[in-house]
Amino acid sequence: ATPVEFFVVDDNSVNRMLLSRMVHRVFRGKVFTFETAQELMENVRARAAGHPEFRGIVLSDIHMPGTDGLQMTTELRKSMDPSVLPVIAVTADHSTQLRQSCREAGMQATMVKPVRCEHLLDTIRSVYESLWGEIPPSLMQIPDSARPLSPPLLTFDAACPRIVLDSSNFDT
């Protein structure tokens, strides 16, 4: 299976850290984090250049200084198809209007903060499977103890243990 790279962009360092840790706990693949949409766009384009097998999933905040998540997605769609780089909005705004704006910009899904690990897993799985088919077990990081005897159910307690925040881990 082609590896999938994950890209998390959020101007809030705590949100970046939480999302990247949740993704890393459940999926195999590199997780890159960015403070700005501009940084993400430059990195994604550089990583995809000359790599026809490139696949990535972006988790993007919507309201960021400079280029926001909607503008970023609109810009990415000019050169990258959703089948190569789907974008999932991660926002505190749960309005129907914003969800519509996200779809119009070219995003594949929207998650409302605070994001729960099981919702993140379900959303990424849904986007992945709609574009590339069933997620191969080799891309999953879920421990064997969390795997059910019969698919498709998962034990989320084992897959997504509570993340304890320690303020000494953050930039001040």
Phi and psi in degrees as GROMACS dihedral restraints (atoms count N, CA, C in turn):
[ dihedral_restraints ]
;  ai    aj    ak    al  type     phi  dphi    fc
    3     4     5     6     1   -68.3    20    10
    4     5     6     7     1   128.1    20    10
    6     7     8     9     1   -64.9    20    10
    7     8     9    10     1   149.9    20    10
    9    10    11    12     1  -110.8    20    10
   10    11    12    13     1   133.6    20    10
   12    13    14    15     1  -102.0    20    10
   13    14    15    16     1   144.2    20    10
   15    16    17    18     1  -112.2    20    10
   16    17    18    19     1   138.9    20    10
   18    19    20    21     1  -126.9    20    10
   19    20    21    22     1   120.0    20    10
   21    22    23    24     1  -112.2    20    10
   22    23    24    25     1   124.6    20    10
   24    25    26    27     1  -126.8    20    10
   25    26    27    28     1   123.1    20    10
   27    28    29    30     1  -160.4    20    10
   28    29    30    31     1   136.6    20    10
   30    31    32    33     1   -74.8    20    10
   31    32    33    34     1   -10.4    20    10
   33    34    35    36     1   -97.8    20    10
   34    35    36    37     1   119.7    20    10
   36    37    38    39     1   -63.6    20    10
   37    38    39    40     1   -34.2    20    10
   39    40    41    42     1   -66.7    20    10
   40    41    42    43     1   -44.6    20    10
   42    43    44    45     1   -61.5    20    10
   43    44    45    46     1   -42.7    20    10
   45    46    47    48     1   -58.4    20    10
   46    47    48    49     1   -47.5    20    10
   48    49    50    51     1   -63.9    20    10
   49    50    51    52     1   -45.6    20    10
   51    52    53    54     1   -63.3    20    10
   52    53    54    55     1   -47.8    20    10
   54    55    56    57     1   -62.0    20    10
   55    56    57    58     1   -45.4    20    10
   57    58    59    60     1   -64.5    20    10
   58    59    60    61     1   -38.0    20    10
   60    61    62    63     1   -67.4    20    10
   61    62    63    64     1   -40.5    20    10
   63    64    65    66     1   -63.8    20    10
   64    65    66    67     1   -44.7    20    10
   66    67    68    69     1   -61.8    20    10
   67    68    69    70     1   -47.2    20    10
   69    70    71    72     1   -63.3    20    10
   70    71    72    73     1   -31.9    20    10
   72    73    74    75     1   -68.9    20    10
   73    74    75    76     1   -28.3    20    10
   75    76    77    78     1  -105.0    20    10
   76    77    78    79     1   -33.7    20    10
   78    79    80    81     1  -119.5    20    10
   79    80    81    82     1   145.5    20    10
   81    82    83    84     1   -84.6    20    10
   82    83    84    85     1   145.3    20    10
   84    85    86    87     1   135.4    20    10
   85    86    87    88     1   158.1    20    10
   87    88    89    90     1   -73.7    20    10
   88    89    90    91     1   142.8    20    10
   90    91    92    93     1  -121.0    20    10
   91    92    93    94     1   119.5    20    10
   93    94    95    96     1  -110.2    20    10
   94    95    96    97     1   140.5    20    10
   96    97    98    99     1  -120.6    20    10
   97    98    99   100     1   146.5    20    10
   99   100   101   102     1  -141.0    20    10
  100   101   102   103     1   145.3    20    10
  102   103   104   105     1   -85.6    20    10
  103   104   105   106     1   -27.5    20    10
  105   106   107   108     1  -128.3    20    10
  106   107   108   109     1   154.5    20    10
  108   109   110   111     1   -64.1    20    10
  109   110   111   112     1   -36.4    20    10
  111   112   113   114     1   -60.9    20    10
  112   113   114   115     1   -44.3    20    10
  114   115   116   117     1   -60.7    20    10
  115   116   117   118     1   -43.9    20    10
  117   118   119   120     1   -61.3    20    10
  118   119   120   121     1   -48.8    20    10
  120   121   122   123     1   -59.5    20    10
  121   122   123   124     1   -43.7    20    10
  123   124   125   126     1   -62.0    20    10
  124   125   126   127     1   -43.9    20    10
  126   127   128   129     1   -67.6    20    10
  127   128   129   130     1   -45.9    20    10
  129   130   131   132     1   -61.5    20    10
  130   131   132   133     1   -45.3    20    10
  132   133   134   135     1   -62.4    20    10
  133   134   135   136     1   -41.0    20    10
  135   136   137   138     1   -66.3    20    10
  136   137   138   139     1   -40.7    20    10
  138   139   140   141     1   -69.6    20    10
  139   140   141   142     1   -34.2    20    10
  141   142   143   144     1   -81.3    20    10
  142   143   144   145     1   -25.2    20    10
  144   145   146   147     1   -58.7    20    10
  145   146   147   148     1   123.3    20    10
  147   148   149   150     1    74.9    20    10
  148   149   150   151     1     9.8    20    10
  150   151   152   153     1  -122.5    20    10
  151   152   153   154     1    87.6    20    10
  153   154   155   156     1   -62.5    20    10
  154   155   156   157     1   -20.2    20    10
  156   157   158   159     1   -88.9    20    10
  157   158   159   160     1     1.9    20    10
  159   160   161   162     1   -57.4    20    10
  160   161   162   163     1   134.2    20    10
  162   163   164   165     1  -140.4    20    10
  163   164   165   166     1   135.3    20    10
  165   166   167   168     1  -145.3    20    10
  166   167   168   169     1   159.6    20    10
  168   169   170   171     1  -128.7    20    10
  169   170   171   172     1   126.9    20    10
  171   172   173   174     1  -101.7    20    10
  172   173   174   175     1   133.1    20    10
  174   175   176   177     1  -110.9    20    10
  175   176   177   178     1   112.8    20    10
  177   178   179   180     1  -123.8    20    10
  178   179   180   181     1   130.3    20    10
  180   181   182   183     1   -63.3    20    10
  181   182   183   184     1   156.5    20    10
  183   184   185   186     1   -95.9    20    10
  184   185   186   187     1   -50.7    20    10
  186   187   188   189     1   -93.7    20    10
  187   188   189   190     1   100.0    20    10
  189   190   191   192     1  -133.4    20    10
  190   191   192   193     1   153.1    20    10
  192   193   194   195     1   -65.0    20    10
  193   194   195   196     1   152.8    20    10
  195   196   197   198     1    74.6    20    10
  196   197   198   199     1  -128.4    20    10
  198   199   200   201     1   -75.7    20    10
  199   200   201   202     1   123.0    20    10
  201   202   203   204     1   -87.8    20    10
  202   203   204   205     1   177.1    20    10
  204   205   206   207     1   -62.4    20    10
  205   206   207   208     1   -34.9    20    10
  207   208   209   210     1   -68.6    20    10
  208   209   210   211     1   -45.9    20    10
  210   211   212   213     1   -62.9    20    10
  211   212   213   214     1   -41.3    20    10
  213   214   215   216     1   -59.5    20    10
  214   215   216   217     1   -47.0    20    10
  216   217   218   219     1   -64.9    20    10
  217   218   219   220     1   -43.1    20    10
  219   220   221   222     1   -58.3    20    10
  220   221   222   223     1   -42.0    20    10
  222   223   224   225     1   -67.6    20    10
  223   224   225   226     1   -43.9    20    10
  225   226   227   228     1   -62.0    20    10
  226   227   228   229     1   -37.0    20    10
  228   229   230   231     1   -65.5    20    10
  229   230   231   232     1   -18.7    20    10
  231   232   233   234     1   -67.4    20    10
  232   233   234   235     1   -26.9    20    10
  234   235   236   237     1  -127.6    20    10
  235   236   237   238     1   -11.7    20    10
  237   238   239   240     1  -132.6    20    10
  238   239   240   241     1   123.5    20    10
  240   241   242   243     1   -72.9    20    10
  241   242   243   244     1   148.5    20    10
  243   244   245   246     1   -58.2    20    10
  244   245   246   247     1   -24.5    20    10
  246   247   248   249     1   -70.5    20    10
  247   248   249   250     1   -14.2    20    10
  249   250   251   252     1  -102.7    20    10
  250   251   252   253     1   -38.4    20    10
  252   253   254   255     1  -143.2    20    10
  253   254   255   256     1    80.4    20    10
  255   256   257   258     1   -69.4    20    10
  256   257   258   259     1   149.9    20    10
  258   259   260   261     1  -119.9    20    10
  259   260   261   262     1   130.5    20    10
  261   262   263   264     1  -113.1    20    10
  262   263   264   265     1   122.9    20    10
  264   265   266   267     1   -76.6    20    10
  265   266   267   268     1   139.5    20    10
  267   268   269   270     1  -127.7    20    10
  268   269   270   271     1   110.3    20    10
  270   271   272   273     1  -146.7    20    10
  271   272   273   274     1   155.1    20    10
  273   274   275   276     1   -85.0    20    10
  274   275   276   277     1   -11.5    20    10
  276   277   278   279     1   -86.5    20    10
  277   278   279   280     1   115.8    20    10
  279   280   281   282     1  -105.3    20    10
  280   281   282   283     1    20.3    20    10
  282   283   284   285     1   -72.2    20    10
  283   284   285   286     1   148.8    20    10
  285   286   287   288     1   -62.1    20    10
  286   287   288   289     1   -36.6    20    10
  288   289   290   291     1   -61.4    20    10
  289   290   291   292     1   -42.6    20    10
  291   292   293   294     1   -67.0    20    10
  292   293   294   295     1   -41.2    20    10
  294   295   296   297     1   -58.5    20    10
  295   296   297   298     1   -40.9    20    10
  297   298   299   300     1   -65.1    20    10
  298   299   300   301     1   -42.9    20    10
  300   301   302   303     1   -61.3    20    10
  301   302   303   304     1   -38.1    20    10
  303   304   305   306     1   -63.8    20    10
  304   305   306   307     1   -45.0    20    10
  306   307   308   309     1   -61.8    20    10
  307   308   309   310     1   -44.4    20    10
  309   310   311   312     1   -63.7    20    10
  310   311   312   313     1   -31.9    20    10
  312   313   314   315     1   -75.2    20    10
  313   314   315   316     1   -17.8    20    10
  315   316   317   318     1   110.0    20    10
  316   317   318   319     1    16.5    20    10
  318   319   320   321     1   -82.5    20    10
  319   320   321   322     1   150.5    20    10
  321   322   323   324     1   -93.8    20    10
  322   323   324   325     1   -21.8    20    10
  324   325   326   327     1  -160.4    20    10
  325   326   327   328     1   164.9    20    10
  327   328   329   330     1  -134.0    20    10
  328   329   330   331     1   133.7    20    10
  330   331   332   333     1  -120.7    20    10
  331   332   333   334     1   142.1    20    10
  333   334   335   336     1  -100.2    20    10
  334   335   336   337     1   133.6    20    10
  336   337   338   339     1   -75.5    20    10
  337   338   339   340     1   147.9    20    10
  339   340   341   342     1   -74.7    20    10
  340   341   342   343     1   138.8    20    10
  342   343   344   345     1   -84.7    20    10
  343   344   345   346     1   130.3    20    10
  345   346   347   348     1   -93.8    20    10
  346   347   348   349     1   144.9    20    10
  348   349   350   351     1   -56.1    20    10
  349   350   351   352     1   -43.4    20    10
  351   352   353   354     1   -66.0    20    10
  352   353   354   355     1   -32.8    20    10
  354   355   356   357     1   -69.8    20    10
  355   356   357   358     1   -40.0    20    10
  357   358   359   360     1   -60.5    20    10
  358   359   360   361     1   -47.5    20    10
  360   361   362   363     1   -59.6    20    10
  361   362   363   364     1   -47.5    20    10
  363   364   365   366     1   -62.0    20    10
  364   365   366   367     1   -41.8    20    10
  366   367   368   369     1   -68.0    20    10
  367   368   369   370     1   -47.3    20    10
  369   370   371   372     1   -63.0    20    10
  370   371   372   373     1   -42.2    20    10
  372   373   374   375     1   -60.2    20    10
  373   374   375   376     1   -45.1    20    10
  375   376   377   378     1   -62.0    20    10
  376   377   378   379     1   -46.1    20    10
  378   379   380   381     1   -65.1    20    10
  379   380   381   382     1   -46.6    20    10
  381   382   383   384     1   -56.5    20    10
  382   383   384   385     1   -52.6    20    10
  384   385   386   387     1   -67.3    20    10
  385   386   387   388     1   -30.8    20    10
  387   388   389   390     1   -69.8    20    10
  388   389   390   391     1   -25.3    20    10
  390   391   392   393     1  -100.0    20    10
  391   392   393   394     1   -41.4    20    10
  393   394   395   396     1  -123.7    20    10
  394   395   396   397     1     2.1    20    10
  396   397   398   399     1    91.5    20    10
  397   398   399   400     1  -171.0    20    10
  399   400   401   402     1   -60.3    20    10
  400   401   402   403     1   140.1    20    10
  402   403   404   405     1   -70.9    20    10
  403   404   405   406     1   122.1    20    10
  405   406   407   408     1   -69.2    20    10
  406   407   408   409     1   144.4    20    10
  408   409   410   411     1   -54.2    20    10
  409   410   411   412     1   -28.0    20    10
  411   412   413   414     1   -65.3    20    10
  412   413   414   415     1   -18.5    20    10
  414   415   416   417     1   -93.1    20    10
  415   416   417   418     1    -6.3    20    10
  417   418   419   420     1   -94.4    20    10
  418   419   420   421     1   144.3    20    10
  420   421   422   423     1  -105.7    20    10
  421   422   423   424     1     0.3    20    10
  423   424   425   426     1   -66.0    20    10
  424   425   426   427     1   128.8    20    10
  426   427   428   429     1   -59.9    20    10
  427   428   429   430     1   152.5    20    10
  429   430   431   432     1   -55.3    20    10
  430   431   432   433     1   -33.7    20    10
  432   433   434   435     1   -64.1    20    10
  433   434   435   436     1   -20.4    20    10
  435   436   437   438     1   -93.0    20    10
  436   437   438   439     1   -11.4    20    10
  438   439   440   441     1   -77.5    20    10
  439   440   441   442     1   136.2    20    10
  441   442   443   444     1   -77.2    20    10
  442   443   444   445     1   164.9    20    10
  444   445   446   447     1   -71.7    20    10
  445   446   447   448     1   -30.0    20    10
  447   448   449   450     1  -134.1    20    10
  448   449   450   451     1   125.9    20    10
  450   451   452   453     1   -63.7    20    10
  451   452   453   454     1   163.8    20    10
  453   454   455   456     1  -104.3    20    10
  454   455   456   457     1    10.7    20    10
  456   457   458   459     1   -75.0    20    10
  457   458   459   460     1   149.2    20    10
  459   460   461   462     1  -127.7    20    10
  460   461   462   463     1   152.3    20    10
  462   463   464   465     1   -91.5    20    10
  463   464   465   466     1   104.8    20    10
  465   466   467   468     1   -70.6    20    10
  466   467   468   469     1   -26.6    20    10
  468   469   470   471     1   -60.2    20    10
  469   470   471   472     1   -39.7    20    10
  471   472   473   474     1   -77.6    20    10
  472   473   474   475     1   -36.0    20    10
  474   475   476   477     1   -75.0    20    10
  475   476   477   478     1   -33.5    20    10
  477   478   479   480     1  -130.7    20    10
  478   479   480   481     1    69.6    20    10
  480   481   482   483     1   -63.1    20    10
  481   482   483   484     1   158.0    20    10
  483   484   485   486     1   -59.9    20    10
  484   485   486   487     1   136.5    20    10
  486   487   488   489     1   -96.1    20    10
  487   488   489   490     1   120.9    20    10
  489   490   491   492     1   -92.5    20    10
  490   491   492   493     1   127.5    20    10
  492   493   494   495     1   -88.5    20    10
  493   494   495   496     1   132.2    20    10
  495   496   497   498     1  -122.5    20    10
  496   497   498   499     1   116.4    20    10
  498   499   500   501     1   -61.7    20    10
  499   500   501   502     1   -16.6    20    10
  501   502   503   504     1   -72.7    20    10
  502   503   504   505     1   -11.1    20    10
  504   505   506   507     1   -86.5    20    10
  505   506   507   508     1    -3.5    20    10
  507   508   509   510     1  -111.8    20    10
  508   509   510   511     1   150.8    20    10
  510   511   512   513     1   -68.9    20    10
  511   512   513   514     1   142.2    20    10
